[in-house]
Amino acid sequence: MDANRKAQLKEMYRNMTTWYGVIRLTNTHNKKMFIASYPNLKNKELVLRMQLDDGRHPNATLQADWKALGGDAFVYEVLEKRDAAKVEDARFAAHQLEKQHLKLLKPYGERGYNKPPR
């Protein structure tokens, strides 16, 4: 690769928008959902699915259903995304968005995989 092309690719990478936000993973069999937030949504679906496929997800109930039903039984969607460059702390901002979605959707018990707030 020549130097000009390399410089061009570096500049493109620097100018890429990083999104933070909230995702929902829905079990299509029982409609239970898992809500989570991330400071960087890039490739998050792939990473989350690989984690579940490898049996390494920290949510034991979600992991058990994934193992029993397979990945095709779950739908991934981004509920909300925002430009990380517009906030000072994307992790904190993402967590605040997550709290709003948890309050609205209440994915606890029979409705979801999240643990209820204390």
PyMOL CGO cylinders between C-alpha atoms (Angstrom):
from pymol import cmd
from pymol.cgo import CYLINDER

trace = [
    CYLINDER, 0.00, 0.00, 0.00, 1.42, 3.36, -0.92, 0.3, 1, 1, 1, 1, 1, 1,
    CYLINDER, 1.42, 3.36, -0.92, 1.87, 6.16, 1.62, 0.3, 1, 1, 1, 1, 1, 1,
    CYLINDER, 1.87, 6.16, 1.62, -0.92, 8.34, 0.21, 0.3, 1, 1, 1, 1, 1, 1,
    CYLINDER, -0.92, 8.34, 0.21, -3.48, 5.54, 0.46, 0.3, 1, 1, 1, 1, 1, 1,
    CYLINDER, -3.48, 5.54, 0.46, -2.35, 4.71, 3.97, 0.3, 1, 1, 1, 1, 1, 1,
    CYLINDER, -2.35, 4.71, 3.97, -2.71, 8.35, 5.03, 0.3, 1, 1, 1, 1, 1, 1,
    CYLINDER, -2.71, 8.35, 5.03, -6.14, 8.50, 3.41, 0.3, 1, 1, 1, 1, 1, 1,
    CYLINDER, -6.14, 8.50, 3.41, -7.33, 5.40, 5.30, 0.3, 1, 1, 1, 1, 1, 1,
    CYLINDER, -7.33, 5.40, 5.30, -6.01, 6.77, 8.61, 0.3, 1, 1, 1, 1, 1, 1,
    CYLINDER, -6.01, 6.77, 8.61, -7.89, 10.02, 8.04, 0.3, 1, 1, 1, 1, 1, 1,
    CYLINDER, -7.89, 10.02, 8.04, -11.08, 8.14, 7.20, 0.3, 1, 1, 1, 1, 1, 1,
    CYLINDER, -11.08, 8.14, 7.20, -10.73, 6.12, 10.41, 0.3, 1, 1, 1, 1, 1, 1,
    CYLINDER, -10.73, 6.12, 10.41, -10.22, 9.28, 12.50, 0.3, 1, 1, 1, 1, 1, 1,
    CYLINDER, -10.22, 9.28, 12.50, -13.37, 10.80, 10.99, 0.3, 1, 1, 1, 1, 1, 1,
    CYLINDER, -13.37, 10.80, 10.99, -15.59, 7.78, 11.62, 0.3, 1, 1, 1, 1, 1, 1,
    CYLINDER, -15.59, 7.78, 11.62, -18.49, 8.41, 13.96, 0.3, 1, 1, 1, 1, 1, 1,
    CYLINDER, -18.49, 8.41, 13.96, -18.53, 6.31, 17.09, 0.3, 1, 1, 1, 1, 1, 1,
    CYLINDER, -18.53, 6.31, 17.09, -22.02, 5.59, 18.40, 0.3, 1, 1, 1, 1, 1, 1,
    CYLINDER, -22.02, 5.59, 18.40, -22.98, 4.76, 21.96, 0.3, 1, 1, 1, 1, 1, 1,
    CYLINDER, -22.98, 4.76, 21.96, -26.38, 3.42, 22.80, 0.3, 1, 1, 1, 1, 1, 1,
    CYLINDER, -26.38, 3.42, 22.80, -28.81, 0.77, 23.94, 0.3, 1, 1, 1, 1, 1, 1,
    CYLINDER, -28.81, 0.77, 23.94, -29.58, -2.59, 22.34, 0.3, 1, 1, 1, 1, 1, 1,
    CYLINDER, -29.58, -2.59, 22.34, -32.29, -5.20, 22.80, 0.3, 1, 1, 1, 1, 1, 1,
    CYLINDER, -32.29, -5.20, 22.80, -31.88, -8.92, 22.21, 0.3, 1, 1, 1, 1, 1, 1,
    CYLINDER, -31.88, -8.92, 22.21, -35.32, -10.55, 21.95, 0.3, 1, 1, 1, 1, 1, 1,
    CYLINDER, -35.32, -10.55, 21.95, -36.10, -14.26, 22.25, 0.3, 1, 1, 1, 1, 1, 1,
    CYLINDER, -36.10, -14.26, 22.25, -38.66, -14.92, 19.50, 0.3, 1, 1, 1, 1, 1, 1,
    CYLINDER, -38.66, -14.92, 19.50, -40.02, -18.01, 21.28, 0.3, 1, 1, 1, 1, 1, 1,
    CYLINDER, -40.02, -18.01, 21.28, -41.04, -16.46, 24.59, 0.3, 1, 1, 1, 1, 1, 1,
    CYLINDER, -41.04, -16.46, 24.59, -40.63, -12.71, 23.83, 0.3, 1, 1, 1, 1, 1, 1,
    CYLINDER, -40.63, -12.71, 23.83, -38.21, -12.26, 26.74, 0.3, 1, 1, 1, 1, 1, 1,
    CYLINDER, -38.21, -12.26, 26.74, -35.74, -9.46, 26.13, 0.3, 1, 1, 1, 1, 1, 1,
    CYLINDER, -35.74, -9.46, 26.13, -32.29, -8.46, 27.24, 0.3, 1, 1, 1, 1, 1, 1,
    CYLINDER, -32.29, -8.46, 27.24, -31.46, -4.75, 27.37, 0.3, 1, 1, 1, 1, 1, 1,
    CYLINDER, -31.46, -4.75, 27.37, -27.87, -3.50, 27.51, 0.3, 1, 1, 1, 1, 1, 1,
    CYLINDER, -27.87, -3.50, 27.51, -25.90, -0.34, 26.80, 0.3, 1, 1, 1, 1, 1, 1,
    CYLINDER, -25.90, -0.34, 26.80, -22.48, 0.09, 25.28, 0.3, 1, 1, 1, 1, 1, 1,
    CYLINDER, -22.48, 0.09, 25.28, -20.15, 3.06, 24.84, 0.3, 1, 1, 1, 1, 1, 1,
    CYLINDER, -20.15, 3.06, 24.84, -19.33, 1.83, 21.32, 0.3, 1, 1, 1, 1, 1, 1,
    CYLINDER, -19.33, 1.83, 21.32, -21.92, -0.03, 19.25, 0.3, 1, 1, 1, 1, 1, 1,
    CYLINDER, -21.92, -0.03, 19.25, -19.53, -0.90, 16.42, 0.3, 1, 1, 1, 1, 1, 1,
    CYLINDER, -19.53, -0.90, 16.42, -19.62, -4.67, 15.82, 0.3, 1, 1, 1, 1, 1, 1,
    CYLINDER, -19.62, -4.67, 15.82, -21.56, -5.15, 19.07, 0.3, 1, 1, 1, 1, 1, 1,
    CYLINDER, -21.56, -5.15, 19.07, -24.03, -7.61, 17.55, 0.3, 1, 1, 1, 1, 1, 1,
    CYLINDER, -24.03, -7.61, 17.55, -21.20, -9.79, 16.27, 0.3, 1, 1, 1, 1, 1, 1,
    CYLINDER, -21.20, -9.79, 16.27, -19.34, -9.65, 19.60, 0.3, 1, 1, 1, 1, 1, 1,
    CYLINDER, -19.34, -9.65, 19.60, -22.49, -10.40, 21.62, 0.3, 1, 1, 1, 1, 1, 1,
    CYLINDER, -22.49, -10.40, 21.62, -23.45, -13.34, 19.40, 0.3, 1, 1, 1, 1, 1, 1,
    CYLINDER, -23.45, -13.34, 19.40, -19.91, -14.75, 19.55, 0.3, 1, 1, 1, 1, 1, 1,
    CYLINDER, -19.91, -14.75, 19.55, -19.91, -14.43, 23.35, 0.3, 1, 1, 1, 1, 1, 1,
    CYLINDER, -19.91, -14.43, 23.35, -23.20, -16.31, 23.55, 0.3, 1, 1, 1, 1, 1, 1,
    CYLINDER, -23.20, -16.31, 23.55, -22.12, -18.92, 20.99, 0.3, 1, 1, 1, 1, 1, 1,
    CYLINDER, -22.12, -18.92, 20.99, -18.97, -19.55, 23.06, 0.3, 1, 1, 1, 1, 1, 1,
    CYLINDER, -18.97, -19.55, 23.06, -20.98, -19.86, 26.30, 0.3, 1, 1, 1, 1, 1, 1,
    CYLINDER, -20.98, -19.86, 26.30, -19.27, -16.86, 27.88, 0.3, 1, 1, 1, 1, 1, 1,
    CYLINDER, -19.27, -16.86, 27.88, -22.16, -14.45, 28.52, 0.3, 1, 1, 1, 1, 1, 1,
    CYLINDER, -22.16, -14.45, 28.52, -22.49, -13.42, 32.20, 0.3, 1, 1, 1, 1, 1, 1,
    CYLINDER, -22.49, -13.42, 32.20, -26.31, -13.64, 32.16, 0.3, 1, 1, 1, 1, 1, 1,
    CYLINDER, -26.31, -13.64, 32.16, -26.89, -17.32, 32.95, 0.3, 1, 1, 1, 1, 1, 1,
    CYLINDER, -26.89, -17.32, 32.95, -30.59, -17.38, 32.00, 0.3, 1, 1, 1, 1, 1, 1,
    CYLINDER, -30.59, -17.38, 32.00, -29.98, -15.72, 28.65, 0.3, 1, 1, 1, 1, 1, 1,
    CYLINDER, -29.98, -15.72, 28.65, -27.03, -18.04, 28.04, 0.3, 1, 1, 1, 1, 1, 1,
    CYLINDER, -27.03, -18.04, 28.04, -29.14, -21.13, 28.84, 0.3, 1, 1, 1, 1, 1, 1,
    CYLINDER, -29.14, -21.13, 28.84, -31.93, -20.08, 26.44, 0.3, 1, 1, 1, 1, 1, 1,
    CYLINDER, -31.93, -20.08, 26.44, -29.37, -19.28, 23.74, 0.3, 1, 1, 1, 1, 1, 1,
    CYLINDER, -29.37, -19.28, 23.74, -27.83, -22.72, 24.14, 0.3, 1, 1, 1, 1, 1, 1,
    CYLINDER, -27.83, -22.72, 24.14, -31.23, -24.45, 24.08, 0.3, 1, 1, 1, 1, 1, 1,
    CYLINDER, -31.23, -24.45, 24.08, -32.77, -22.50, 21.19, 0.3, 1, 1, 1, 1, 1, 1,
    CYLINDER, -32.77, -22.50, 21.19, -29.79, -21.33, 19.16, 0.3, 1, 1, 1, 1, 1, 1,
    CYLINDER, -29.79, -21.33, 19.16, -28.89, -17.88, 17.90, 0.3, 1, 1, 1, 1, 1, 1,
    CYLINDER, -28.89, -17.88, 17.90, -31.55, -17.89, 15.17, 0.3, 1, 1, 1, 1, 1, 1,
    CYLINDER, -31.55, -17.89, 15.17, -34.20, -17.67, 17.91, 0.3, 1, 1, 1, 1, 1, 1,
    CYLINDER, -34.20, -17.67, 17.91, -32.98, -14.19, 18.92, 0.3, 1, 1, 1, 1, 1, 1,
    CYLINDER, -32.98, -14.19, 18.92, -33.37, -10.81, 17.23, 0.3, 1, 1, 1, 1, 1, 1,
    CYLINDER, -33.37, -10.81, 17.23, -30.82, -8.03, 17.82, 0.3, 1, 1, 1, 1, 1, 1,
    CYLINDER, -30.82, -8.03, 17.82, -31.82, -4.41, 17.48, 0.3, 1, 1, 1, 1, 1, 1,
    CYLINDER, -31.82, -4.41, 17.48, -30.40, -1.03, 18.38, 0.3, 1, 1, 1, 1, 1, 1,
    CYLINDER, -30.40, -1.03, 18.38, -33.04, 0.83, 20.39, 0.3, 1, 1, 1, 1, 1, 1,
    CYLINDER, -33.04, 0.83, 20.39, -31.19, 4.12, 20.52, 0.3, 1, 1, 1, 1, 1, 1,
    CYLINDER, -31.19, 4.12, 20.52, -27.83, 5.39, 19.35, 0.3, 1, 1, 1, 1, 1, 1,
    CYLINDER, -27.83, 5.39, 19.35, -26.08, 8.72, 19.79, 0.3, 1, 1, 1, 1, 1, 1,
    CYLINDER, -26.08, 8.72, 19.79, -22.84, 10.30, 18.66, 0.3, 1, 1, 1, 1, 1, 1,
    CYLINDER, -22.84, 10.30, 18.66, -20.14, 9.59, 21.25, 0.3, 1, 1, 1, 1, 1, 1,
    CYLINDER, -20.14, 9.59, 21.25, -18.16, 12.67, 20.20, 0.3, 1, 1, 1, 1, 1, 1,
    CYLINDER, -18.16, 12.67, 20.20, -20.93, 14.87, 21.59, 0.3, 1, 1, 1, 1, 1, 1,
    CYLINDER, -20.93, 14.87, 21.59, -20.55, 13.66, 25.19, 0.3, 1, 1, 1, 1, 1, 1,
    CYLINDER, -20.55, 13.66, 25.19, -17.65, 13.70, 27.58, 0.3, 1, 1, 1, 1, 1, 1,
    CYLINDER, -17.65, 13.70, 27.58, -18.22, 10.18, 28.94, 0.3, 1, 1, 1, 1, 1, 1,
    CYLINDER, -18.22, 10.18, 28.94, -19.92, 7.79, 26.51, 0.3, 1, 1, 1, 1, 1, 1,
    CYLINDER, -19.92, 7.79, 26.51, -20.01, 4.96, 29.06, 0.3, 1, 1, 1, 1, 1, 1,
    CYLINDER, -20.01, 4.96, 29.06, -21.92, 7.10, 31.57, 0.3, 1, 1, 1, 1, 1, 1,
    CYLINDER, -21.92, 7.10, 31.57, -24.22, 8.51, 28.87, 0.3, 1, 1, 1, 1, 1, 1,
    CYLINDER, -24.22, 8.51, 28.87, -24.97, 5.00, 27.57, 0.3, 1, 1, 1, 1, 1, 1,
    CYLINDER, -24.97, 5.00, 27.57, -25.78, 3.81, 31.09, 0.3, 1, 1, 1, 1, 1, 1,
    CYLINDER, -25.78, 3.81, 31.09, -28.21, 6.72, 31.56, 0.3, 1, 1, 1, 1, 1, 1,
    CYLINDER, -28.21, 6.72, 31.56, -29.97, 5.76, 28.32, 0.3, 1, 1, 1, 1, 1, 1,
    CYLINDER, -29.97, 5.76, 28.32, -30.11, 2.15, 29.45, 0.3, 1, 1, 1, 1, 1, 1,
    CYLINDER, -30.11, 2.15, 29.45, -31.81, 3.15, 32.71, 0.3, 1, 1, 1, 1, 1, 1,
    CYLINDER, -31.81, 3.15, 32.71, -34.51, 4.97, 30.71, 0.3, 1, 1, 1, 1, 1, 1,
    CYLINDER, -34.51, 4.97, 30.71, -35.14, 1.95, 28.51, 0.3, 1, 1, 1, 1, 1, 1,
    CYLINDER, -35.14, 1.95, 28.51, -35.19, -0.43, 31.49, 0.3, 1, 1, 1, 1, 1, 1,
    CYLINDER, -35.19, -0.43, 31.49, -37.77, 1.78, 33.21, 0.3, 1, 1, 1, 1, 1, 1,
    CYLINDER, -37.77, 1.78, 33.21, -39.90, 1.87, 30.07, 0.3, 1, 1, 1, 1, 1, 1,
    CYLINDER, -39.90, 1.87, 30.07, -39.63, -1.79, 28.97, 0.3, 1, 1, 1, 1, 1, 1,
    CYLINDER, -39.63, -1.79, 28.97, -39.29, -3.52, 32.37, 0.3, 1, 1, 1, 1, 1, 1,
    CYLINDER, -39.29, -3.52, 32.37, -37.41, -6.59, 31.04, 0.3, 1, 1, 1, 1, 1, 1,
    CYLINDER, -37.41, -6.59, 31.04, -37.54, -8.47, 34.34, 0.3, 1, 1, 1, 1, 1, 1,
    CYLINDER, -37.54, -8.47, 34.34, -38.85, -11.86, 35.40, 0.3, 1, 1, 1, 1, 1, 1,
    CYLINDER, -38.85, -11.86, 35.40, -41.14, -13.37, 32.78, 0.3, 1, 1, 1, 1, 1, 1,
    CYLINDER, -41.14, -13.37, 32.78, -40.63, -10.31, 30.52, 0.3, 1, 1, 1, 1, 1, 1,
    CYLINDER, -40.63, -10.31, 30.52, -36.88, -10.44, 30.27, 0.3, 1, 1, 1, 1, 1, 1,
    CYLINDER, -36.88, -10.44, 30.27, -33.38, -11.43, 31.24, 0.3, 1, 1, 1, 1, 1, 1,
    CYLINDER, -33.38, -11.43, 31.24, -32.33, -8.30, 33.12, 0.3, 1, 1, 1, 1, 1, 1,
    CYLINDER, -32.33, -8.30, 33.12, -32.15, -8.20, 36.90, 0.3, 1, 1, 1, 1, 1, 1,
    CYLINDER, -32.15, -8.20, 36.90, -34.67, -5.85, 38.53, 0.3, 1, 1, 1, 1, 1, 1,
    CYLINDER, -34.67, -5.85, 38.53, -33.33, -2.65, 40.09, 0.3, 1, 1, 1, 1, 1, 1,
    CYLINDER, -33.33, -2.65, 40.09, -32.68, -2.70, 43.81, 0.3, 1, 1, 1, 1, 1, 1,
]
cmd.load_cgo(trace, "trace")
